[in-house]
């Protein structure tokens, strides 16, 4: 069977690409190995799908080649996707820092994409695995579970490695290597960070405690919420910085951003008869304040007026510049996205076509372009799918 375009993977990027190419009049086949499509869409945003970010721009993406995504992102913006959402009358709202969510279920986004594919008369093969892709004449021959097919162009939209239980595989990366393309080593990203068990023991008892912090690593910083866990740290602040963390790196945390705690405690000493714990509890969750004071070997029940200014200053400094070194991440099971993927140096920045293999394109998470937390990765999926759908 001959097609203009064969797309491997019916996730966010794959369905977007299929819909755009099909509506241009091309014969498109969309091949998906799983029984259900768009599982990452389905589970995102707590089931309400954080489908884009109104502020998305190239500065919100990580890649070995900074700025690579600029061209693709400029041609299909958050406004463009939001207009599509409105056309399907999907109610939505903006939350924290430009994040756009469905009012209802994320299934609405999946249904919308499927409807767009129907408008483009896209042929579906599902569930259907791809066993091999090879050059054949000026196009490609694909060996699938439902038999061979030929296509003038092939688009790889197989996603990344996070959440193996919903069918994530490394097929796209293996295919890229088979075709002679370089792959940036894949790493879990937007993922909680873990610490050695014994040093972390005092903090493990704080599991569930959350507070707003500033976290810095790898030349980047974020002001977001942090969550203590039994094994380490999570929450938006940590998920964000995990994309910039590499093994051996240390994090620097300010547990009370915007406050000079040493000076605040000194002033409290002059104006109050309260205990050190109560004074510190005005700036930190009480359980964290208790643990921190104990680790600094200070008497939490002593009146703050009885403590030397130097000790209060040192206590404040320790809270505003906490340096700690993770031992690793919580891995693919907890990661939201993949960092790394097909090296962008191998791809044309406008068409995402492989320089070495004309007619072969890569889109979405399988490419070494990773967005921040908050809808940015979906915007890359829509924009890269659109760019290739328009260029094939």
Residue, then its C-alpha position, 0 to 999 in steps of 0.5 A: x500500500x502506497x502513502x505520501x506520509x507514514x507517521x509512527x506514533x499517535x501521540x500529541x505530535x503524531x496526531x497533529x502532524x497527521x491532521x495537518x498533512x491529511x487536510x492538505x490532501x496527502x495520503x497519510x497513514x498513522x501507525x500506533x503500537x498501543x491500543x489507546x492513543x494519546x495516553x500522555x495527553x490523557x494523564x496530563x494535568x491531573x486528567x485536565x490536560x495542561x495543553x499549552x502555555x500562553x507564554x511559551x517561547x524558545x527561552x523555555x526549552x532546553x537543548x544541546x543546540x540552544x534556540x533550535x526550536x525558535x523557527x518551529x515555535x514561531x510558525x505555530x504559537x499557543x494562540x494558534x492551538x488555543x484557537x483550535x481548542x475554541x473552535x471545538x468549544x472546549x472550555x478552558x482556563x489559565x492557571x499559574x504562570x500562563x498554564x492553560x487547562x481544560x475545564x473538563x477532561x483531557x479526553x476532549x483534546x484527544x477527541x479533537x485531534x482524532x476529529x481533525x485526523x478524520x477531516x484529513x481522511x487519515x488512515x489508522x493502523x492500531x494497534x500495530x507495531x513497526x518492525x522495520x523501516x528501510x529505504x526503497x527507491x526514493x521512499x521507504x518501506x515499512x514492515x508492520x504487524x499488519x503487513x508491509x507498506x510504502x511511503x514517500x516520507x516517514x515521520x517519527x513521533x514515538x515520544x520519549x521514555x517516561x511512564x513505561x506503563x503507558x507504552x513508552x519505548x525507545x523505538x524512535x531513538x533506535x531507528x535514528x541510530x539505525x539510520x546513522x543519526x546521532x542521539x543525545x543520551x536520554x535522561x529523565x527530566x521534570x522528575x523528583x530528585x533523590x538523596x542518600x538515605x542516611x543523610x536524608x533521614x532527618x528530612x524524610x520525616x518532613x514528607x508532605x511539607x511544602x513551601x515556596x523556594x528559590x532553587x538554582x543549578x546549572x546556571x538557571x533558577x526557579x521560584x516555585x513550590x518545593x515538596x519534601x518526600x521520603x526519598x528526596x525533593x519534588x514539587x514544581x521547583x524541583x521538577x523544573x530544575x531537574x532539567x538542568x541538573x546533571x550527576x555530581x551537581x549540587x542544588x542551592x536552595x533559598x527556603x525563604x526567598x525575598x527575606x533576609x532571615x538573619x536580619x528578621x530574626x535579629x529584629x524579632x529578638x529586639x521586639x519579641x519575647x517569643x521562642x526561637x521556634x515560634x519566631x522562625x515559624x513565621x517564615x517556615x512551616x513549623x515542622x521544617x523550622x523544628x527540624x532545622x533548628x535541631x540540626x543547627x543544634x540550637x535550643x528551639x524552646x529558648x527565647x530568641x532574646x537569649x541568643x547571640x546575634x551571630x547565631x541568628x545571622x548564621x541560622x538565617x544564612x543557612x536557610x537562605x543558602x542550603x547546598x545539597x547534592x542529589x544522588x540521582x532522580x526518581x527515574x523514568x517511572x516518575x519523570x514527566x518528559x525525556x531530556x535528550x533525543x535525536x540530536x538537533x544538529x542532524x535535523x533541518x530547523x524548519x522541517x525537522x528532516x534528517x540531513x543524512x536521510x531525506x524524507x525522514x522527519x522527527x517530531x515531538x519528544x523524541x527530538x532533543x528539545x525539552x520544555x519547562x514544566x507547565x504546558x511547554x512540551x505540548x506546545x513543542x508537540x503541536x508546533x513540531x507536528x504542524x511544521x512537518x505536516x506543512x512541509x512533507 
